[in-house]
Amino acid sequence: MSQRSSLYLHPQQREQIRHLASGFIWRSELPTWLVMFTIYAGWFGALAFWQTLGLLPATLLLIGFTAWYMSLQHELIHGHPTRFAWLNQLFGTLPLAVWYPYGLYRDSHLAHHRYDSLTHPVDDPESYYFTEASWARFSLWQKRLIRARNTFAGRLLLAPLLDILQTLGSALAAFRHLHLRAMTMWLVHITLLATLFSWMAHVGFSPVWFVLAVSYPALALTKVRSFFEHRAADDPLARSVINEAGLFWRVLFLNLNYHSVHHDLPGVPWYGLKAIYQQNREAYRERNHGFLVRGYGEWLRRFWVRPVDVTVHPAKQQGEGYE
């Protein structure tokens, strides 16, 4: 059922989940297979027939399929639709989203799932927080840039660029310091990306247009999901949000809006997260300490230009020794 037992649920509630997991749909992973087929067919189809569709419709379709592909890569990392990690990696290695080698994303994300270190900037590679010492070293303009990134508008417009620059910096560091594993991932990624760009050019679709008008907006869409997805809290159970998002966002993000459930049961497939939350809504809300939002529109209204307070991690004040 999961990579570890639930920290939130009582034995009776875990038995309900086991019952769900015994059904054909769950065991066959049919929903994930269908999503994967749809994404690949839609992405390559939109590119192959972009002249028939028109540039704008093809671009909009590609933005959606590319963002959806990034959600699929997350599902592949967590062991779906097969139990073979090498096969899941094969399904997720094509650089349809351009910027991130699958292997590096996998390693970073699995480190992010370490229960006790979630949100800690030293140990959680996906944390938006900083240590007190790091924050003190930033100049005034850097702090302003970070606060701008922590607005909803900044997360859409600015955060993708900052992530891209950080990723390219890590690639240069890997080659400069001869980190063979990372170098291999990047070389495979670059080779596949060059092949994809060559095919795009062959069908008359500009790779530059794809990077600027497809890949960047798709990455911005994923930032909607990750906006205030985690907060620093004494209790690890209260660090991940429950976002009761609408159907469009649930499909696009493969139910990762139920993020507290996902971190509690990271091995549960995406199509099981909503059912588990609905069956155990009060238990999750109670143990989540009320970290609940009624859809991404609420974040937009509250934080369009007002930054979320995600700067210095309070671990030092909690006596955890992060400096």
Secondary structure, DSSP 8 states (H G I E B T S, - for coil): --SS--SS--HHHHHHHHHHHTSHHHHHTHHHHHHHHHHHHHHHHHHHTHHHH-HHHHHHHHHHHHHHHHHHHHHHHTT-S-S-HHHHHHHH-S-TTSS--HHHHHHHHHHHT-TTTTT-TTT-TT---B-HHHHHHS-HHHHHHHHHHTSHHHHHHTHHHHHHHHHHHHHHHHHHTT-HHHHHHHHHHHHHHHHHHHHHHHTT--HHHIIIIIIHHHHHHHHHHHTT-B---SSGGGSB-EE---HHHHHHTTTTTSHHHHHHSTTS-HHHHHHHHHHTHHHHHHHTTT-EES-HHHHHHHHSSS----SB-TTTTTT----
